[in-house]
């Protein structure tokens, strides 16, 4: 009798603690299950849409347990007031079991925190500006790869998966900036790296991956029971780091400190030497360099490739948009003259299509986690130091209050009815906002405009079956990607 009473009391306390005690000092939100939180309540493919629905119920700031508590900020004005105007205390990053094993802790640009993040971000922005970020001096590099991509696509009339040629073109842009050389189109390393990055994305955002964050011992059951893919990812990821280390060693061997840096790797090695002499060597180390280059490489490679893949998929399903792009480019530029960034003012429909693509593809559907480095107040809620908070910019893109019929792909929504000019929307935020906004935003915007514009100028994309375009479907992940599809690419001949 006594044992039964004690057991019942324990169960009652357990459920009280999980269903009320842990939640009482946080903003409201959907009721979490014990241990699992709201993991199984969230749509794996379209978490952005689910969070829009929860915003309608719980307001612009609410708590979701995945499986630990995460405070979701799903309103643009509140995001701007907090992450932008009061950005400093919102710039932290949570610890992650997966990243601790891969990165040995919070290193690089993406997951680093504190002074090491501030100094490395400041240095990176300075170096990238020197190499042309924020100016159009990067155009020749991007256009060279755009020409190579078109040439590769024109080699066959058979249905193709555009993923592989896109990988090479995007990979070459970032690799030229970081390491100073381009891959050949048949180089299999790029295909391997993309597969590894996608595996990381899948594990990081999967139900089991989330559960490992509060039950780290589960990763030891990977190959026995769960098949998370943890061990395979650790083994494969070492190949990415080995490639980066190999290139760093080669740059160290050939570095001429009396000459300007050839690329980002040279600049970082020079900065390491300078910081070591100044007694600040712990901020710029070999491992921090390796992980920083990894972050630049993977972000500048994977997200742009995936966005362009989604763009072609959406055009196959919306042929009238492709027709309008062809018409505008033929009328304004023609099929012989190359595009430049100066043409943005003259190509409003292309600009609108790029922005609508970033909104509709929404390739990072659950925005990146931050932690608050001090107690803060968000929309009247006191949030304690160390709490995970998410500026859920992705849900803005799916919000019908901001975008009429958000499920439809309509570039016209960003064209002024009277003037015909492009309207830049403050609610389309694919690069996040605040102090943690993507350092490569300028390059990505340039790539999307020049690559998509060049592809529309020189190519026509058609589904294999004219009556059945490939379905718009995604593989879930931290960065979701389209299910592989085939299409036919035809050259557009000079007029």
C-alpha positions in Angstrom: 0.0 0.0 0.0 2.7 2.4 1.0 4.9 1.5 -2.0 1.9 2.1 -4.3 1.2 5.5 -2.7 4.9 6.5 -3.1 4.9 5.4 -6.7 1.7 7.2 -7.5 3.0 10.4 -5.8 6.2 10.1 -7.9 4.2 9.8 -11.1 2.0 12.7 -10.1 5.0 14.9 -9.3 6.7 13.8 -12.6 3.7 14.9 -14.7 3.1 18.1 -12.7 6.7 19.0 -13.2 6.7 18.4 -16.9 3.2 19.7 -17.7 3.1 22.7 -15.4 6.2 23.3 -13.2 8.7 23.6 -16.1 6.4 25.8 -18.1 5.0 28.3 -15.6 7.7 30.9 -16.0 7.8 30.8 -19.8 5.4 32.1 -22.5 2.4 29.9 -23.2 2.5 27.2 -25.9 1.3 23.8 -26.9 1.3 21.3 -24.1 4.5 19.2 -24.3 4.7 15.5 -23.7 7.0 14.3 -20.9 10.5 13.7 -22.2 9.6 14.2 -25.9 8.1 17.7 -25.6 6.4 18.8 -28.8 8.7 16.9 -31.1 5.9 14.7 -32.5 3.5 17.7 -32.7 5.7 19.5 -35.2 5.4 18.9 -39.0 8.9 17.7 -40.0 8.5 19.0 -43.6 6.7 22.3 -42.9 7.4 23.4 -39.3 7.1 27.0 -40.5 3.4 26.5 -41.2 2.8 24.7 -38.0 4.4 27.6 -36.0 2.1 30.1 -37.9 -0.9 28.1 -36.6 0.4 28.1 -33.1 1.0 31.9 -33.3 -2.7 32.3 -34.0 -3.5 30.4 -30.8 -0.8 31.6 -28.4 0.3 35.0 -29.7 3.5 36.4 -31.3 5.7 34.9 -28.6 5.2 31.3 -27.4 7.2 28.3 -26.1 7.8 25.1 -28.0 9.6 22.1 -26.5 12.0 20.4 -28.9 12.4 18.6 -26.6 13.8 21.4 -24.3 12.1 24.8 -24.1 12.5 27.1 -27.1 10.9 30.6 -27.0 9.6 31.3 -30.5 9.3 35.0 -31.7 7.0 34.8 -34.7 6.2 38.5 -35.2 8.3 40.8 -37.3 7.9 43.9 -35.1 8.8 42.0 -32.0 11.9 40.5 -33.8 13.0 43.9 -34.9 12.5 45.4 -31.4 14.5 42.5 -29.7 17.0 40.9 -32.1 17.9 44.1 -34.0 17.4 47.0 -31.6 18.6 45.1 -28.5 20.8 42.6 -30.4 23.7 42.0 -28.0 21.9 39.8 -25.4 20.3 37.8 -28.2 23.6 36.8 -29.9 24.4 33.6 -27.9 24.3 30.1 -29.2 23.1 26.9 -27.4 25.4 24.0 -26.7 24.7 21.0 -28.9 25.7 17.4 -28.4 26.1 16.9 -32.2 28.2 20.0 -32.6 30.3 19.2 -29.5 31.3 15.9 -31.2 31.8 17.4 -34.6 33.3 20.8 -33.7 34.8 20.0 -30.3 32.6 22.7 -28.9 31.3 26.1 -30.0 33.8 27.0 -32.7 33.6 28.5 -36.2 31.4 31.4 -37.1 28.0 29.7 -36.9 28.1 28.2 -33.4 30.9 30.2 -31.7 30.0 32.7 -28.9 31.5 35.5 -27.0 34.8 37.2 -27.9 36.0 34.4 -30.2 32.9 34.8 -32.3 33.0 38.6 -32.3 36.6 38.8 -33.4 36.4 36.1 -36.0 33.2 37.6 -37.5 34.7 41.1 -37.6 37.8 39.8 -39.2 35.8 37.7 -41.8 33.6 40.6 -42.8 36.7 42.8 -43.2 38.5 40.2 -45.4 35.5 39.5 -47.5 35.0 43.2 -48.1 38.6 43.4 -49.3 37.8 40.6 -51.8 34.7 42.4 -53.1 31.8 41.7 -50.7 29.5 44.7 -50.8 30.8 45.7 -54.2 30.4 44.4 -57.7 34.0 43.3 -58.1 32.9 39.7 -57.5 30.8 39.7 -60.6 33.5 38.4 -63.0 34.0 35.4 -60.7 30.3 34.6 -60.4 29.7 35.2 -64.2 32.6 32.9 -65.1 30.8 30.1 -63.2 27.5 31.0 -64.7 28.9 30.6 -68.2 30.5 27.3 -67.2 27.2 26.1 -65.8 25.2 27.0 -68.9 27.9 25.2 -71.1 27.6 22.1 -68.9 23.8 22.1 -69.1 23.9 22.5 -72.9 26.0 19.3 -73.3 23.0 16.9 -73.3 19.4 16.9 -74.5 18.5 14.0 -72.2 16.6 14.5 -68.9 19.1 15.5 -66.2 19.2 16.1 -62.4 20.4 19.7 -62.2 21.8 19.2 -58.7 25.3 18.1 -59.8 26.1 20.9 -62.2 24.6 23.4 -59.7 26.9 22.0 -57.0 30.0 22.6 -59.0 29.1 26.1 -60.0 28.2 27.2 -56.4 31.1 25.3 -54.9 33.6 27.0 -57.2 32.5 30.5 -56.2 33.0 29.9 -52.5 36.1 27.8 -53.0 37.7 30.5 -55.2 37.2 33.0 -52.4 38.4 30.7 -49.6 41.1 28.6 -51.3 41.7 30.4 -54.6 40.9 27.6 -57.1 38.0 26.0 -58.9 36.9 22.4 -59.1 36.3 20.6 -62.4 32.7 19.8 -63.1 33.2 16.0 -62.7 35.0 16.4 -59.3 33.2 13.9 -57.0 34.3 15.7 -53.8 31.6 18.3 -54.2 28.9 15.6 -54.5 30.3 13.9 -51.4 30.4 17.1 -49.4 26.8 18.0 -50.3 25.6 14.6 -49.3 27.4 14.9 -45.9 26.0 18.4 -45.3 22.5 17.1 -46.0 23.0 14.2 -43.6 24.0 16.6 -40.9 21.0 18.7 -41.6 18.7 15.7 -41.5 20.1 14.3 -38.2 20.2 17.8 -36.5 16.5 18.4 -37.1 15.2 14.8 -36.9 13.1 13.6 -33.9 15.8 11.3 -32.7 18.5 13.9 -33.3 16.5 16.4 -31.1 16.0 13.7 -28.5 19.8 13.0 -28.3 20.3 16.6 -27.2 18.6 15.8 -23.8 19.5 12.0 -23.8 23.1 12.0 -25.2 23.5 8.3 -24.3 21.0 7.5 -27.1 23.8 8.0 -29.7 25.5 4.9 -28.4 22.5 2.9 -29.6 22.8 4.3 -33.1 24.1 1.2 -35.0 22.4 -1.2 -32.6 18.8 -0.1 -32.6 18.0 3.5 -33.7 19.8 3.9 -37.0 20.2 7.7 -36.4 23.2 7.8 -38.8 25.4 9.3 -36.1 28.4 7.1 -36.5 28.3 7.4 -40.3 28.1 11.2 -40.1 31.1 11.3 -37.8 33.2 9.2 -40.1 32.2 11.0 -43.3 32.5 14.5 -41.8 36.1 13.8 -41.1 36.6 13.8 -44.9 35.3 17.4 -45.0 37.7 18.5 -42.3 40.6 16.6 -43.9 40.0 18.4 -47.2 40.0 21.8 -45.4 43.2 20.9 -43.3 45.0 19.8 -46.5 44.3 23.1 -48.2 45.3 25.0 -45.1 48.6 23.1 -44.9 49.3 23.8 -48.6 48.6 27.5 -48.1 50.9 27.6 -45.0 53.6 26.0 -47.1 53.3 28.5 -50.0 52.4 31.6 -48.1 54.4 34.8 -48.8 53.8 37.1 -45.9 55.3 40.0 -47.8 52.6 39.8 -50.5 48.8 40.6 -50.3 46.7 37.5 -49.4 45.7 35.4 -52.3 42.4 34.3 -50.6 40.7 34.0 -47.3 43.0 31.1 -46.1 46.1 33.3 -46.7 44.5 36.2 -44.8 43.6 34.0 -41.8 47.1 32.6 -41.6 48.5 36.1 -41.6 46.0 37.1 -38.9 46.9 34.1 -36.8 50.6 35.1 -36.9 49.7 38.7 -35.9 47.4 37.7 -33.1 50.0 35.2 -31.7 52.6 38.0 -31.5 50.1 40.2 -29.8 49.3 37.5 -27.2 45.8 36.9 -28.6 46.5 33.5 -30.2 43.7 31.8 -28.5 41.1 33.7 -30.6 42.7 32.6 -33.9 43.8 28.9 -33.9 44.2 26.2 -36.4 41.0 24.6 -35.3 39.1 27.8 -35.3 40.4 28.5 -38.8 39.3 25.0 -39.9 35.7 25.3 -38.5 35.4 28.9 -39.7 36.3 27.9 -43.3 33.9 24.9 -43.0 31.1 27.3 -42.0 31.8 29.7 -44.9 32.1 26.8 -47.3 29.1 24.9 -46.3 26.8 27.9 -46.0 27.9 29.5 -49.2 27.6 26.2 -51.0 24.6 24.3 -49.8 22.0 27.0 -49.3 22.5 28.7 -52.6 22.5 25.3 -54.5 19.3 24.3 -52.8 17.6 27.7 -53.4 18.4 27.5 -57.1 17.2 23.8 -57.3 13.9 24.9 -55.7 13.7 27.8 -58.2 13.9 25.5 -61.2 11.3 23.1 -59.5 8.9 26.0 -59.0 9.4 27.3 -62.5 8.6 23.8 -63.9 5.3 24.0 -62.0 4.7 27.6 -62.9 5.6 27.8 -66.6 4.0 31.2 -67.0 6.7 32.7 -64.7 9.5 31.3 -66.8 7.8 32.8 -69.9 7.6 36.2 -68.3 11.3 36.0 -67.3 12.3 35.1 -70.8 10.2 37.9 -72.2 11.7 40.5 -69.8 15.3 39.5 -70.4 14.9 39.3 -74.2 13.3 42.7 -74.2 15.8 44.5 -71.9 19.1 42.6 -72.3 18.8 40.3 -75.3 20.4 36.9 -75.5 24.0 38.0 -76.3 24.9 40.6 -73.7 25.8 39.3 -70.3 23.8 40.4 -67.2 25.4 42.5 -64.5 24.2 43.6 -61.1 23.6 47.1 -62.6 20.7 45.5 -64.5 18.6 45.0 -61.3 16.8 48.3 -61.9 15.9 47.3 -65.4 14.8 43.8 -64.5 12.1 44.1 -61.9 10.4 40.8 -62.7 13.6 38.9 -62.2 14.3 40.7 -58.9 10.7 39.9 -57.8 11.1 36.2 -58.8 14.3 35.9 -56.8 12.6 37.4 -53.7 9.5 35.2 -54.2 11.8 32.2 -54.6 13.5 32.9 -51.3 10.0 33.3 -49.7 8.3 30.3 -51.2 11.3 27.8 -51.0 11.9 28.8 -47.4 14.8 26.3 -47.2 15.5 26.9 -43.5 11.9 26.3 -42.2 12.9 26.3 -38.5 15.1 29.3 -37.9 18.4 29.0 -36.2 18.5 28.9 -32.4 20.0 31.7 -30.3 20.4 31.9 -26.5 20.0 35.0 -24.4 23.2 36.0 -22.6 21.2 37.9 -20.0 17.7 38.1 -18.6 15.5 39.9 -21.2 11.9 40.9 -21.7 10.2 39.9 -24.9 6.7 41.3 -25.6 6.1 41.5 -21.8 7.5 38.0 -21.0 10.6 37.8 -18.8 13.0 35.3 -20.3 15.8 34.1 -18.1 19.5 34.1 -19.1 20.5 30.9 -21.0 17.1 30.3 -22.6 17.0 29.3 -26.2 15.1 31.8 -28.4 14.3 31.6 -32.1 13.6 34.6 -34.3 11.2 32.6 -36.5 11.7 34.5 -39.7 10.8 31.4 -41.8 7.2 31.6 -40.5 6.8 35.1 -41.8 7.2 33.7 -45.3 4.2 31.4 -44.7 2.0 33.9 -42.9 -1.2 34.7 -44.8 -1.5 37.9 -42.8 1.7 39.1 -44.6 1.4 37.3 -47.9 -2.0 36.6 -49.6 -2.2 32.9 -50.6 1.4 32.2 -49.4 1.3 28.6 -50.8 1.2 30.1 -54.3 4.3 31.1 -56.3 3.6 34.6 -57.5 6.4 37.0 -58.2 3.8 39.6 -59.1 3.2 40.2 -55.4 6.4 42.2 -55.4 5.7 44.3 -58.4 4.1 47.8 -57.9 0.9 47.9 -59.9 1.3 51.5 -60.8 5.0 52.0 -61.6 5.9 48.4 -62.4 8.9 48.7 -60.1 10.2 45.9 -57.8 9.1 46.1 -54.2 11.7 44.9 -51.7 9.8 43.3 -48.7 11.1 43.7 -45.2 9.2 40.5 -44.3 11.3 38.2 -46.6 14.3 37.4 -44.4 16.2 34.3 -45.7 19.4 35.5 -44.1 17.9 36.1 -40.6 18.4 39.5 -38.9 20.3 41.2 -36.1 23.9 40.5 -35.1 23.7 36.9 -36.2 22.6 37.6 -39.8 24.4 35.7 -42.4 27.9 37.1 -43.3 27.5 35.9 -46.9 24.2 37.7 -47.7 25.6 40.0 -50.3 27.3 37.1 -52.2 24.2 34.9 -52.1 22.0 37.7 -53.4 24.5 38.3 -56.3 24.7 34.6 -57.1 20.9 34.2 -57.2 20.3 37.2 -59.4 23.2 36.5 -61.9 22.8 32.7 -62.0 19.0 32.7 -62.3 19.1 35.5 -64.8 21.8 33.8 -66.9 19.9 30.5 -66.8 16.7 32.2 -68.0 18.6 34.1 -70.7 20.4 31.0 -72.1 18.1 28.1 -71.2 14.6 26.8 -71.2 13.6 24.3 -68.5 10.8 21.8 -69.2 9.4 18.8 -67.3 10.0 15.4 -68.7 6.3 14.9 -68.9 4.6 18.2 -70.0 1.4 17.1 -68.4 3.0 16.1 -65.1 5.7 18.4 -63.7 7.7 17.0 -60.8 5.8 17.4 -57.5 6.9 20.2 -55.2 8.1 18.0 -52.3 11.0 18.3 -49.9 13.4 16.2 -47.8 13.1 17.4 -44.2 16.1 18.9 -42.6 17.7 21.8 -40.9 17.9 23.1 -44.5 15.3 21.2 -46.4 16.0 20.3 -50.0 13.7 19.3 -52.9 13.2 15.6 -53.6 15.5 14.8 -56.6 13.8 15.4 -59.9 14.7 15.3 -63.6 14.0 18.0 -66.2 15.0 18.8 -69.8 17.2 21.8 -70.5 17.2 23.3 -74.0 19.5 26.1 -75.2 17.8 29.4 -76.1 19.3 30.4 -79.5 20.3 34.0 -80.3 17.4 35.9 -81.7 
